[in-house]
Amino acid sequence: MDAVLTTPKPPPPIGEWHLPDRGTMGVIFLIVTETALFTIFVVAYLVYNGKSLSGPYPKDVLDLPILASICLLSSSATIVFAENALKKHRLGMFKLWWLATILLGLEFLVSTGMEWRKLIYEYHLTVSTNLFGTTFYSLVGLHASHVIVGMCFLILVMLVTLRGFPIATQERRVKFLSWYWHFVDAVWIVVFTVVYVIGR
Amino acid sequence: MSSIQSSLDRPQVEEARFSFSSHLYDWVSTVDHKRLGLMYIVTALLFLVIAGIMATVIRLQLAFPNGHVVDPDTFNRLFTMHGTTMVFLVGMPFVAGLSNYLVPLMIGARDMAFPRLNAFGFWIFLFGGFLLYFSYIGGSGLSGAGSAPDVGWFAYAPLTSRAFSRGASTDYWILGILVAGIGSIASAINVIVTTISMRCPGMTFSRMPMFVWVMLIDSWLIIIALPPLSAAQIMLLVDRFMNGNFFNTQNGGSAVLWQHFFWIFGHPEVYILIFPAFAILSEVIPIFSRKPIFGRPAMVGAVAAIGFISLGVWAHHMFAVGMTSWSNTFFTASTMLVGIPTGIKIFNWTATMYGGKLRLDTPMLFCCAFLFQFLIAGLTGIMLATGPFDWQLHDSYFVVGHFHFTLVAGLVFALFAGMYYWFPKVSGRLYNEKLGKWHFWLFVIGVELTFVPMHFLGFLGMPRRIYTYAPDRGWNFWNLLATSGLIFQLPATLLFVWNVVHSAIKGKIAGDDPWDAWTLEWATTSPPPEYNFETTPEVHSSRPLWDLKNPNDPDWRFE
C-alpha cells in the first residue's frame, strides 16, 4: 500500500490574505468607463475640427479661459489639503479648504457660463449653428456637467459637516470624491488642450 | 421552569401565510445577488420569447415569394426590434445574470461587492427595456408617424435624422438602450470589483475558475466598449433635439462617423455576447469529460487576447463604405488575428475532451454542438473579414447566416448548456434528462435548417432586410427551407420551458453536487442559502472540491 494513500497530508496553511479595498476599486473602474465616454467626444471634436462649413470659427470667438483653468486645477490642490486636514482630525482646517474647493469650482462654472453667454449672444453660436458649435457645446458641456455633479457632492459633504455630522468617519468617501474631482480636472487639461490650443 | 425559559430564548419566527404582496415586496426590494441574477435571466428569457416570436413572423413573411403576412412598415419594425431586443435585452442581461448568480458563489463570497448598485443596475436595465417597448404605444409622437423604431439595430445615420425618422420611435430606441446601458455598466463594474476584492482566502487569480476569469475580461470589455455607444447616442440626441450637426451631412457632419462610433462599440459587443459561451464551455466540458481543462493559462491568455484585439477590428463592418486601402488592409489583418486565440480555445476544449471519460448528458451535448457550429461561424467570419470577399457579400443573407451561427448556434447553445448544468443548483431539483435530449436534437435540426440555407441565399444575392422577393430569383427553395426550421425550433423551445417549469416544481431532489463537480458553487446547498456559505471557504487549488473529495490525491500538490 502506498503510504501517501493512507495518510493524507493537510494542505499548506494560507498566509496573510489581503485584497484591495472594494470602494477604491469601484472608483477606479468608474473612472475607466468615464474615460472611455470622454474619449469618444474628444475624438468627435478632433475629427470635426476645422470642418465647419460656415462661421463663427474657433479662432475668432474663443478666448483662453486662463482664470477658470487656474481655479479648477488649484481646486485639486485644496481638496488634497482638506483631505490631509481630515486625516489629522483638524476639522476647522478641513472646512476651510473644503469651502475653498467649492468656491474655486463655482468660479469655474461661472466663467464657463459667462463664456457661453458671450458666445450665444454676441457671436450667435449655438449647437445648431455649425459643427464647431455642436462639438464645442457637447464636449465642454459634458465636462461641465461632470463638474456640476462633483459640486453637488462637494456641497453635500459641506452641509453635513456644518450640521456637525462626524465627517472624520467618512474619510474613505471623502477620498473617493477627491479622486473623482482629480479626474474631472485631468479631463479639463485634455479638453483645454483640444479645444483652446489645438482647436484654435 | 427551564423548559419555559428555553422556549422564550428561542427566536420566535412568525410563519407568515403565503401572501402575494409580501413575496412581490421581497423580490422587488432584494439586493441578493442570486435573486437579482435569476431576475436578469428570467427577464432575458421573456425578451427572448418576444424577439423569437418576431423572428417567427419575419421567417413566415419570407417563406414564400411575394409574401404578405405583414405590411412593409411592420416588417422594418420587426427586424429592428428583433435585433435590438436580442442584443441589448437578451444577450446583455444573460451576461449580467450569469455573472451575478455564479461569480460570488464560485469565488466563495457572500454577495457582490456592491449589492445595492447591483439592484439599481437590474431595475434600470429593466425599465430601459420597457422604455424601448413603450415605443409601440408612444412612438408615434405628436407627428403621428411610425410606432416602434424601424431604423435597424445599428441605426445608421442619416436614417435616424429628424427628416427621415419622424415621430418619437427613434428617440425611444436611443433612450431605452442608453438607460439599459447604464445598468450593464453598473453590473460590469460590480463583477470586476467583486472578482478583485471579494475572493475567499486562497482564491488567487491563478486558482480562479475559468468562468470567473472569462466574466472578468467580459466585464472589462463592457466598461470600455459600452460608453462609445452611449456617447454616440448622446450625440444623436443632440442632433435630434437641439438640431446639432454631428451626423447631419447637410452641414458638414459625417454619417460614416456614426458607423465608426457604433462599431467601436458594436464589434467588442459581439465578443461581450459570446464570452459567456466561452465561460460556460470552460466549466461544463471539463466536468463532463472528467478531466481538468487543458492548457488553463493558454485559455486565460486567449480570452485576454480576444478582449484586447477585438477593440481594434471594428471597421471590418464598414469595408463597403469606401475606406482607404490601408484601412481595409489593417482591419482585415486585425480581424484575422482574432482567429488565432479563438483557435486556441477550440483546440483546448477538444483537447480537454480527448481521452476523457465523456458523459453525454444534455449540457455536454449542447457544448459538443457548440464546438462544431461555432467553428463554422468562425470560418465564415474569416471569410467576411477579407475585404474583397466582403464587397461581394456585404449586407447579404450570408452575413445574416454568419452572425446567427455565432449567436444562435453558438451563444444560445452554450446558454442552454449552462442553464441545464446549473439548473439543479438554482432550483435544487434535477431536470428531466429525456426531455432535455429531445430539446437538444430538435433544436440542432431546427437551427441547421434555418441558418445553413441563409449562407446559400447570400451567395445567390439575396440582400438582408428585404421585405419580400420575386419568385424568379431562385431563392424560393432556400427560403422555404429556412422557415421550415421553425417546425423543429418552436416545439424544442416549448419542451425547454415545460422542462424547466415542471422540473422546478416536481423534479427529483438534486442534492448539493449532482454532477460531481469541482468548483465552489457545488459546495453549498442547492439552492444556496442567502448567505451562500456558512463558513468562508478556503481554497488550495483550482479545483477545491476535488481536493475535498480526494484528500489522498489533492490538486494543490501539483499546482
Boltz contact constraints between the chains, C-beta under 6 A:
constraints:
  - contact:
      token1: [A, 5]
      token2: [B, 552]
      max_distance: 6.0
  - contact:
      token1: [A, 8]
      token2: [B, 551]
      max_distance: 6.0
  - contact:
      token1: [A, 8]
      token2: [B, 552]
      max_distance: 6.0
  - contact:
      token1: [A, 11]
      token2: [B, 540]
      max_distance: 6.0
  - contact:
      token1: [A, 11]
      token2: [B, 556]
      max_distance: 6.0
  - contact:
      token1: [A, 14]
      token2: [B, 201]
      max_distance: 6.0
  - contact:
      token1: [A, 14]
      token2: [B, 202]
      max_distance: 6.0
  - contact:
      token1: [A, 14]
      token2: [B, 538]
      max_distance: 6.0
  - contact:
      token1: [A, 17]
      token2: [B, 201]
      max_distance: 6.0
  - contact:
      token1: [A, 19]
      token2: [B, 197]
      max_distance: 6.0
  - contact:
      token1: [A, 20]
      token2: [B, 196]
      max_distance: 6.0
  - contact:
      token1: [A, 20]
      token2: [B, 197]
      max_distance: 6.0
  - contact:
      token1: [A, 22]
      token2: [B, 113]
      max_distance: 6.0
  - contact:
      token1: [A, 22]
      token2: [B, 193]
      max_distance: 6.0
  - contact:
      token1: [A, 22]
      token2: [B, 197]
      max_distance: 6.0
  - contact:
      token1: [A, 25]
      token2: [B, 193]
      max_distance: 6.0
  - contact:
      token1: [A, 25]
      token2: [B, 196]
      max_distance: 6.0
  - contact:
      token1: [A, 25]
      token2: [B, 197]
      max_distance: 6.0
  - contact:
      token1: [A, 26]
      token2: [B, 193]
      max_distance: 6.0
  - contact:
      token1: [A, 29]
      token2: [B, 189]
      max_distance: 6.0
  - contact:
      token1: [A, 29]
      token2: [B, 192]
      max_distance: 6.0
  - contact:
      token1: [A, 32]
      token2: [B, 223]
      max_distance: 6.0
  - contact:
      token1: [A, 33]
      token2: [B, 185]
      max_distance: 6.0
  - contact:
      token1: [A, 33]
      token2: [B, 223]
      max_distance: 6.0
  - contact:
      token1: [A, 33]
      token2: [B, 227]
      max_distance: 6.0
  - contact:
      token1: [A, 36]
      token2: [B, 224]
      max_distance: 6.0
  - contact:
      token1: [A, 36]
      token2: [B, 227]
      max_distance: 6.0
  - contact:
      token1: [A, 37]
      token2: [B, 227]
      max_distance: 6.0
  - contact:
      token1: [A, 37]
      token2: [B, 231]
      max_distance: 6.0
  - contact:
      token1: [A, 40]
      token2: [B, 228]
      max_distance: 6.0
  - contact:
      token1: [A, 40]
      token2: [B, 231]
      max_distance: 6.0
  - contact:
      token1: [A, 41]
      token2: [B, 231]
      max_distance: 6.0
  - contact:
      token1: [A, 51]
      token2: [B, 252]
      max_distance: 6.0
  - contact:
      token1: [A, 53]
      token2: [B, 252]
      max_distance: 6.0
  - contact:
      token1: [A, 127]
      token2: [B, 242]
      max_distance: 6.0
  - contact:
      token1: [A, 127]
      token2: [B, 244]
      max_distance: 6.0
  - contact:
      token1: [A, 128]
      token2: [B, 243]
      max_distance: 6.0
  - contact:
      token1: [A, 131]
      token2: [B, 245]
      max_distance: 6.0
  - contact:
      token1: [A, 131]
      token2: [B, 252]
      max_distance: 6.0
  - contact:
      token1: [A, 134]
      token2: [B, 244]
      max_distance: 6.0
  - contact:
      token1: [A, 134]
      token2: [B, 245]
      max_distance: 6.0
  - contact:
      token1: [A, 134]
      token2: [B, 246]
      max_distance: 6.0
  - contact:
      token1: [A, 138]
      token2: [B, 238]
      max_distance: 6.0
